Amino acid sequence: MNQSRDQYGKQAIQLLLTNVSDGPLNVAAARLTTPLFERDILWKPAGGGLELPPNQPKSLPARLPAPVCRNQSGAEQPVAHVKYSGPGDAGLREAAPAAVDPFGVLERNNTELCLAADAAAVASIVLDRRLEIAPDGRTAVVRLVITPKKTGGAGIAEGIPMTIGSIDGTTLIAAASDAPWPRDVRIVQGTGRAELTLRIRPARCDPHAVAEDKVGTLLPLHVSVGGRQGLLKIAAGAALRAQIYDFVAAACAPDRLG
């Protein structure tokens, strides 16, 4: 298992298969069973099957289902099931090859998705779609909008506060040097809507900053809620993402840098 930067914000992973036989195989379906998620992680081809040449690995994209958020200490290893056929086969075979997760993709995604679920029980946190650019074009303001949930609602962990300890920059944007971002923001259910003003500048101005961006508009919040703590990534919507790209490109222009 692996996960690309592009898949990170889409709650998807890669299942990597390698054909260790001497001839080509046709893969019809693959699924991964793990106690870290409520359902199997599935891959099915859009049509027909996937040809897997000998000794050549291929990556199969698969969406993650909802996580299981109870204590997972000592949980069993994931089990893979692959349906395939070889040359001359009249039907499909099924194999259960060893499932290896060398980068801890499943556990990391489970941890982050469970943290996001606990955070969502306390408050909705989004980035406002508007970007306010300073007159000199070198900095801009984004707003983090926090809307606490009502107490006593269905699925709400009543009385549990959440704290945003700090906010990290990304590969694309950073805090303006004269305007540090807020820290230790406590959020309680039943309180009023709040906005955190974040003045930003480009984090880098090399030619590839925008062209190769995959995670530069995912804002990482260091949060703690209940017994969990970790990074909560807040994604910019399409409108704000486009504005941030335009701002970084314009702020990095030679006339602005000078």
N, C-alpha and C positions, 0 to 999 in steps of 0.2 A: 504494500500500500504506500501511496505517496499523495501529495497535494501540491498543485502548482499555485503560484501567486494569484493567477487569474481565478482559480476555483475557490480561493480562500474566502472571499466575500459572498460566495454563492452557495455555501453549505454543500459542497460537493468534493469528492476525492477521486483518486485514480486507483483502479485495480490493475496491477501489472501482471500480465501472463507471459510466460516463456514456454515455447514448444521445445521440449527436450527429445522428441522423437526424430526419426530420420526422414520423415516425409511431412508434407503440409497437413494441417488440420483445419477444420471449419468449426468455429466456436459459435454455438447457437444462443447460449445464455450463461451468465455467471452471477452467483449470489454469495454474500458473506454473512454468516450468522455470528453475532456477537452480543453478549449480555449488556453492552454499553448503550445499545439502541433498541427501541421498542419493536422494530421490524427488521427483516433482512435488508441488507444493502444490495440493490439489484442493478444489473446491467443487462439490457437486451438490445440487439441491433435494430436499427430503423427498418431494415428489410433483409430477408435472407439470413446470412451469417457473416462472420468475420474470418477471413483466411489468415491463418497464423503459420508463416513459413518456419522451417526447422531452425532452432537456435536463435530465433529473433523475438525479442520481447515487444509487446504492444500494450499501450495504456488504454484502459476502458473507463470512461467517465461515469460516475455513479452519484446520484443525489443521496444525501444523508437523511434518514428518517428522524423522528423525534428522539431525543436522548432519554435514557433511563437515569434518573438523578438520585437514586438511593445509594447507600454506601456500596462501592464496588471493590472493596479490598478482597483480594484472593479470587477475583472473577476468572472464569475459565478463558482459555485462549480462543480467538476467533476461528471459525471453521469455514473453509471455502468449498463451494460446489460449482463445478463447471460442466455444462453439457456441450458435447462436441461430437464430431464425426470425422473419420479418416477416409482416405481414398477407397472406394468400393463398399463402404459401409451402407447397409440398408436402413439403419436407424441410428438414433443417437445413443452415445454412451454417456455415463456420468462419472466423473472423478472427484475425489476430495483431496486435492493437493494441500500441502502444508501452507498455512497462511502466515506470512511474516510481515510484521509492522516495525521495520528498523528505526523509523523516525518518530514513533509514538503518535501517529496521526489520529488513530481512533480515540485514544485517551485524551489527547489535547482538545479535539473537537468536542468530545463529551463534556469535558470540564468547562469549556467556553460557552457551549450551548446551555448548560445547566446554570451557569452564572447569569447568562442573559435572561433565562426564564425567571430566576429569582429577582433580578433587577426589574423586569417588566411587571412583576407583581407589586412593586413599590411605586414605580413611576414610568411614564413614557418619556424617553429622551430622544430627541431628533435634532438635526441641524436645520435651521431656517433656510428656506430656498433663496433668500436674498443675500447678495454679497455687496457690501458697501465699500467702495474703493476710495482711498484718500485722494485729495486733489493732486498730490504729486505722483500718484500712481505707484508708489513704492510699497505701500502697505494697504491692507484691507481689513474689514471686520466681518467675521462670521459669528452667528449667534447660536448657542446651544440652548434649546428650548426644553425645559423640564416641567412636565405636568404630572404631579403626584396623583395616584389613584385614590378613590374614596375608600374610607375604612369600611370593613365589613362586607365588601363586595364578593361575588363568587370568585373563588380561586385566589383571593387576596390573602397574603400572609400578614394578618392585621398586627399592627404595632411594631413591625420590624423596620428600622430605619436603614437607609443606604447612605454611604459616604463616598464621594468622589475625592480620593486623596490627592490626585494630580492628573494632569492631562499631558500626554506626549505629543510631540510633533510627528510628522510623517516624512516619507522620502520626498514629498513635494512642498509641504508648508511647515513653518516653524513660528514660534512666538516672536513678535517684534521685540527688539532688544530693550526698548523703553516701556514695554507694557507686558509684564509677566502674566501668565494665565492664572486663574483662580485655583486655590488649593483647599483641601479639607472642607468641601461643600457637603453639608448634611441635608438629606432629603427625607421627609417624613410624610406618610400617607395622610390625606385629609387637609394638607396645607395648600396654599395658592400656587399658581403657575409662576415660574421664574425663568429668567434668561441670563445666561452667562455670556458676556461679551469677550470674544477672543480676537485680538488684533494679530494679524498674520503677515508674514513676509515669505518670499520664496526660500525653501530650504536649500536649493541648489539651482544653478543656472547653466549647467552643461546642456548641450543640444538634445540630449536624450531624455531629459527630465520629464517632459510631457509625453513625448512620442512613445516611450516605453513604460509609462506608468501603469501599474496594476493595483496598487494598494495606497496610493498617495492621497486619496480622498476618503480613507477609512480612519476616522479620528480615534486613537486609543485612549480610553479612560481607565485609570487605575481605581477600581471600585471594591468596596467590601459591603456585603449584605448577608445577614444571618451568619452562617458559619463559612461562607465562601468569600474568597477574594481573588482578584486577578484582573485581566484586561477585558474591557467591554468595548468592542469596536462599533462606532457609530458611522454609518455610511451616508455620504452626501447623496442626495437625490440627483436625478439626471440634470435638472436645471442648474443646481448649485455646482455640480461637478464640471459642467461646461464653462461656467463663469470662473471657477478657480483655474481651470486650464488657461483660459484667455488672460486672466490676471497674471499668472506666473510668466506666461510668454511675454506679455507687455512689460512687466516689471523687470524682466531680465534683458530687455532690449539695451543695446550699448549706450543710447542717449540717457536712459534712466539710471544705469549703473554708474555712469560718470558723474 
